[in-house]
Amino acid sequence: MQLSRRSPIVSGRPLATDHCNTAMPVYLPTAATGNSRVLVTLGPAGELMGLSYPHIDFAQNIREGLTAIHIAPAGRRPARAVWLFDDRWDRTQSYAPGSNVVHTTLASEPLGLTVEITDAVPPDSALLARRFVLRSHIPTARTVSVLHYFYFTLGEVPWKQSVRYLPDVGAMVQYFRDIAVAVGGDAFTAFRCGRARDGERSAKTDIADGALTGQPEDIGEVDFAVAWTLKLRTRAQTRVLMISAAETEAAALRQLSEAKQTRFAQLAAAAQRSDRAFGRLPRRASPAVRREGVARACASAGSTDTRSSPGKPSMGPAGDGSFAEAHERAVLSLRLLQDAETGAIAAAPEFDPTYERCGGYGYCWPRDGAYAAMALAEIGHRDDAERFLDWCAAAQGEDGLWRQRYWADASLGPSWCAPERREQLDQSATVLFLAGKLLASLRGRPRTTFMDRHGLMIERGARALIAAADLERMHCPACDLWESFQGAFTYTAAAIHGALGLLRTPIAKRLGPDAQKAAREIQRAIKSTVCGKLWLGTHLARGIATDGSVDGHIDSSILGALEPFNLLSLDDEAERAMVEHSVATIEEHLGTSGADGNGIFRFQFDTYLGGTIGCVNTLWLAKVLLRLAQWYQGRNDKRAADYLQRAKSHLRFCLKHRTPTGLFPELIGRTPDTPYWAAPHAWASALFVGCAMLLQSVAGDHDG
């Protein structure tokens, strides 16, 4: 039985076009910045698309944050303000190297003007600092106004808000219950409070002529605008805007006041230092994954031009398309997506807050979070991986399992894969697999400490997983990882097999002999079923349908039989052949090809978003190909080289289809309104980090 994935597509709705007349139902951000306390998403014109606080998933406190330019007319004819998303601007956007600080440059030949925006979130704050630099290309003096429009929905509630202008501190303050924002910075020359989406009463309407009325307050569904008016010649002028978030109005104003005492350059530099410190792999990372080694391997893997097509934002100077740059961006994306307080890892920043086109992404799927935590541990951030396990303990259900998705505070998120015969057992198995991997790397006192910290959670999860197994059908009826099918699945079974295999010691002692025996029987039954009943000669079947028949559809999730769960061993000739044939079948039947490389679909007849290519799936396939290349190296170098080149082709495809600033998405669309979907995506970023690690061991002798 096929289930609906996420939610039905609502056709005919704009994605990010009609800013002026309606709030965007779906956002496709090109960049994200933050510091694990605040998560901000940006559009190609520097639009503020999301501002999540006090956690990175909730609340998403802004619906629109837009900037317009008004140039006073030389004659009597009135001039209208021009929004930065207008087609009269050519836009470029990029990250400062080694950091999550974002640079956006907008140049307009008709207006004779360039606007540069730099966005930075300093560490240990809940504050976004934005620097605007304006340069005129016309020698005569002009009066230019920079107008900022804000429609905050604090607490994700549009109503019952209160906003007012405080002239003594030169700041706008809006609050709702336990969330307040203060917007200030360099002194404003005009302001206006209004009612959002209410015609003449809206501050947005007032922006058109460049003159704000000065209305000092409003309540309800509110909006507001602030402006700077400059006398602009060819010499650049700079202004700084700050958005401070806190639990109370007084705290938001205090944070704003403290930030205003610091130069913007210092705030941005602090953000860059913090990001670069994270990007430098800790000393405790094994030599095999030290950043310098990864960089050399990535460089040897080659690069590709990933700049966007004409008319779209380009990658900018930091986006040279190299594998090393992509690895750096993937690592920094993982930092953005882990909540500082709880350790939860969001799948992606929310971009569809009202579920117009999907069921939302701004939640923690235990499975996706576990993959991200594995990558963090691999590159030396083990503490962050263990913090994720702490979050898992808080989110674990009374039955020992984990549900589909959660908020960062570990409360259950809105879900559709409910326990009633639609449980996603792979979520629980992947969490336990992560715990087993972290445990397996420890000896002596550190292992005891780990067990003291996480042992009870692991034991409860293992018992629940054993109870959910089925010796005949591998596991009880469940929903697959794509949230589309019911039955028993090769991928889910492989996850269960891998989790139970890693939990034999020292968890085995806590489980007792009966549970140990059951776990071994489950593993044998899974291996026998997958290698016997589900091997179709050309590929592994997706699984067993609810009626007991074999579901032979080609599904990329069968890659999990090798990566990461190692149900199949490359050291076994027959099992290695299963992997190789399955990979070839996936490439043949799910693959796409083109000058920019090769991507793959998630599974046969996938119709989500009209049929999208999976960035996650393509990276997953690349990782399996790299493992094959690694195994054949020194045994059959010609075959190793072939697998390496095929992996590179898939990697280049994903590099080409990142966001304009280099963020990896979950999905790659085939229509202009969905060029990518859900970025930055934690699982995709984690997979690329893993691919970079493998490149280090296989790329050097087979460059091409």
Secondary structure as GFF3:
##gff-version 3
##sequence-region A 1 704
A	DSSP	beta_strand	31	34	.	.	.	ID=ss1
A	DSSP	beta_strand	39	42	.	.	.	ID=ss2
A	DSSP	beta_strand	48	52	.	.	.	ID=ss3
A	DSSP	beta_strand	62	71	.	.	.	ID=ss4
A	DSSP	beta_strand	82	83	.	.	.	ID=ss5
A	DSSP	beta_strand	90	95	.	.	.	ID=ss6
A	DSSP	beta_strand	102	108	.	.	.	ID=ss7
A	DSSP	beta_strand	113	120	.	.	.	ID=ss8
A	DSSP	beta_strand	127	136	.	.	.	ID=ss9
A	DSSP	beta_strand	142	152	.	.	.	ID=ss10
A	DSSP	three_ten_helix	154	156	.	.	.	ID=ss11
A	DSSP	beta_strand	161	166	.	.	.	ID=ss12
A	DSSP	beta_strand	171	176	.	.	.	ID=ss13
A	DSSP	beta_strand	179	185	.	.	.	ID=ss14
A	DSSP	beta_strand	190	195	.	.	.	ID=ss15
A	DSSP	three_ten_helix	199	201	.	.	.	ID=ss16
A	DSSP	alpha_helix	203	207	.	.	.	ID=ss17
A	DSSP	beta_strand	217	220	.	.	.	ID=ss18
A	DSSP	beta_strand	222	232	.	.	.	ID=ss19
A	DSSP	beta_strand	237	246	.	.	.	ID=ss20
A	DSSP	alpha_helix	249	260	.	.	.	ID=ss21
A	DSSP	alpha_helix	264	279	.	.	.	ID=ss22
A	DSSP	three_ten_helix	287	289	.	.	.	ID=ss23
A	DSSP	alpha_helix	291	300	.	.	.	ID=ss24
A	DSSP	alpha_helix	323	336	.	.	.	ID=ss25
A	DSSP	alpha_helix	366	378	.	.	.	ID=ss26
A	DSSP	alpha_helix	382	395	.	.	.	ID=ss27
A	DSSP	alpha_helix	419	422	.	.	.	ID=ss28
A	DSSP	alpha_helix	425	440	.	.	.	ID=ss29
A	DSSP	alpha_helix	445	468	.	.	.	ID=ss30
A	DSSP	beta_strand	469	470	.	.	.	ID=ss31
A	DSSP	beta_strand	474	475	.	.	.	ID=ss32
A	DSSP	beta_strand	478	479	.	.	.	ID=ss33
A	DSSP	beta_strand	486	489	.	.	.	ID=ss34
A	DSSP	alpha_helix	490	502	.	.	.	ID=ss35
A	DSSP	alpha_helix	507	511	.	.	.	ID=ss36
A	DSSP	alpha_helix	513	528	.	.	.	ID=ss37
A	DSSP	pi_helix	529	533	.	.	.	ID=ss38
A	DSSP	beta_strand	543	544	.	.	.	ID=ss39
A	DSSP	beta_strand	550	551	.	.	.	ID=ss40
A	DSSP	three_ten_helix	556	561	.	.	.	ID=ss41
A	DSSP	alpha_helix	573	590	.	.	.	ID=ss42
A	DSSP	beta_strand	600	601	.	.	.	ID=ss43
A	DSSP	three_ten_helix	608	610	.	.	.	ID=ss44
A	DSSP	beta_strand	613	614	.	.	.	ID=ss45
A	DSSP	alpha_helix	615	632	.	.	.	ID=ss46
A	DSSP	alpha_helix	637	656	.	.	.	ID=ss47
A	DSSP	beta_strand	667	668	.	.	.	ID=ss48
A	DSSP	alpha_helix	682	698	.	.	.	ID=ss49
A	DSSP	three_ten_helix	700	702	.	.	.	ID=ss50
###
